[in-house]
Amino acid sequence: MSLETMRPNPTWDAASYEDAVDVLEAHNDELVYKVWGGDWCKDCRALLPDFGAALEAAEVPEERIEEYALDEDKQGPGVEAYDIEYIPTIVVERATAGADGDESEEVVRFVEQENLPPAIWLAQRLEEEL
């Protein structure tokens, strides 16, 4: 199920966030963005449209963006496996050389209470980690 709140904000100005977009674009073929949220959630409605616009500006392929819609009890796919407590939560993973070739490792995680917008916060952490 997709999140309406991930629909890119049409007024978001990629040029104002060029550094963040450049970092996301530099890794758009190796990372997967897993996004937990709810269209009913105020924080998700405030943060995710701009993040969706940043991913679009960075030309991150749709198959590298996984959206998980949670209900008002914050229940839904992957909540227990990824220990999701707050939304929005964005987990960025990269593939690892597992036995079945389908394993991944968490690189960074954005949780709603961070003090910067998701695209900026994640880009800064990705620069540090990669």
DRENLUMRO-113818 format. One line per 10 residues: number of its first residue (from 0); for each residue x, y, z of C-alpha. Coordinates in Angstrom, 2 decimals, m for minus. Layout:
BEGIN
NUM	X,Y,Z  ...
//
This chain:
BEGIN
0	0.00,0.00,0.00  1.36,3.39,m0.89  1.30,6.57,1.13  m0.44,9.63,m0.28  1.88,11.69,1.91  4.85,10.51,m0.19  3.40,12.20,m3.27  6.04,14.84,m4.12  5.31,18.39,m3.03  5.03,20.33,m6.33
10	6.29,23.55,m4.72  9.46,22.00,m3.25  12.49,23.71,m4.77  15.28,21.22,m5.49  17.73,24.04,m6.23  17.41,25.21,m2.62  18.47,21.74,m1.45  21.06,20.99,m4.11  23.58,19.43,m1.69  21.03,16.97,m0.31
20	19.73,16.08,m3.77  23.29,15.50,m5.01  24.03,13.06,m2.18  20.77,11.16,m2.71  21.40,11.05,m6.47  24.99,9.82,m6.03  23.67,6.70,m4.31  20.36,6.25,m6.13  21.38,2.89,m7.60  22.64,1.25,m4.40
30	20.29,2.26,m1.59  16.71,1.36,m0.72  14.48,3.80,1.17  11.90,2.16,3.42  9.32,4.66,4.62  6.79,4.03,7.40  4.03,6.54,7.87  0.32,7.18,7.85  m1.77,9.55,5.78  m3.65,10.33,9.01
40	m0.40,11.41,10.76  0.28,15.16,11.10  4.08,14.73,11.15  3.96,12.51,8.05  1.83,15.05,6.19  4.32,17.77,7.15  7.56,15.91,6.31  6.98,13.25,3.67  5.81,15.30,0.66  9.11,17.21,0.64
50	11.03,13.95,1.07  9.11,12.45,m1.85  10.05,15.52,m3.91  13.72,15.13,m2.94  13.74,11.48,m4.01  12.09,12.47,m7.29  14.64,15.27,m7.87  17.46,12.80,m7.15  15.93,10.40,m9.69  15.75,7.57,m7.16
60	14.04,4.70,m9.02  10.56,3.82,m7.75  11.66,0.23,m7.10  14.13,1.60,m4.52  11.39,3.26,m2.49  9.24,1.04,m0.27  6.26,2.63,1.46  4.54,1.07,4.47  1.22,2.56,5.52  0.45,2.15,9.22
70	m2.90,2.39,10.93  m3.66,4.79,13.78  m2.30,2.24,16.27  0.97,2.34,14.30  0.53,m1.25,13.22  1.40,m2.54,9.77  4.03,m4.31,7.69  7.55,m4.45,9.09  6.76,m2.62,12.35  8.11,m5.38,14.59
80	10.97,m6.46,12.33  12.27,m2.88,12.10  11.27,m1.80,15.62  9.18,1.13,14.38  7.85,3.26,17.25  7.40,6.73,15.74  6.35,7.88,12.31  7.52,8.91,9.94  10.49,6.58,10.09  12.76,6.18,7.08
90	15.27,3.34,7.02  17.95,3.47,4.34  19.48,0.11,3.46  22.13,m1.14,1.09  22.44,m4.64,m0.35  25.12,m6.87,1.11  26.66,m10.01,m0.28  24.48,m12.53,1.48  24.33,m16.22,0.69  21.10,m15.72,m1.25
100	22.16,m12.34,m2.64  19.08,m10.74,m1.14  20.36,m9.47,2.21  20.71,m5.85,3.22  22.11,m3.75,6.03  20.74,m0.61,7.59  22.90,2.40,6.79  20.93,5.20,8.47  17.53,5.80,10.05  15.47,8.99,10.22
110	12.84,9.14,12.96  10.22,11.89,13.25  11.88,13.81,16.09  15.08,14.67,14.18  15.74,18.40,14.00  16.12,18.65,10.20  13.88,17.68,7.28  14.35,14.03,6.22  16.18,14.71,2.93  18.75,16.99,4.57
120	19.22,14.83,7.67  19.59,11.63,5.64  21.97,13.23,3.13  24.23,14.41,5.94  24.27,10.98,7.57  24.81,9.22,4.24  27.84,11.42,3.55  29.27,10.38,6.92  28.52,6.67,6.47  29.33,6.04,2.81
//
